[in-house]
Amino acid sequence: MNKVNEILEVIEIARETGKIRRGLNEATKAVERGIAKLIVVADDVDPPEIAMHLQPLCDEKKIPLVRVSSKSELGRAAGIEVSTAAVAVLDAGEGKKKLGDVLK
């Protein structure tokens, strides 16, 4: 299984058994509060500047940030009908071990 699919699977498991936040604003707040375990950002965010603040913020808070190719994939994994630029995993729930594997 490739990395992107594993990341999306972690989001799906977290959505069902843990806790996630959807969207750039919610993801940003989760990082600022230091409650995010993982931030996932879509590569096709347009314009890209709207998501640029997340990487330095995550670096500062020591929160891992990973990228997936599309907002629609991310939206589907987050359980919404629309695409989303970012998702924050607050609690991986039953996906904790898989999250650990992805971050290695």
Summary of the structure (lengths in Angstrom):
residues: 104
radius of gyration: 12.1
end to end distance: 14.8
largest distance: 34.3
contacts: 344
relative contact order: 0.30
helix: 52%
strand: 18%
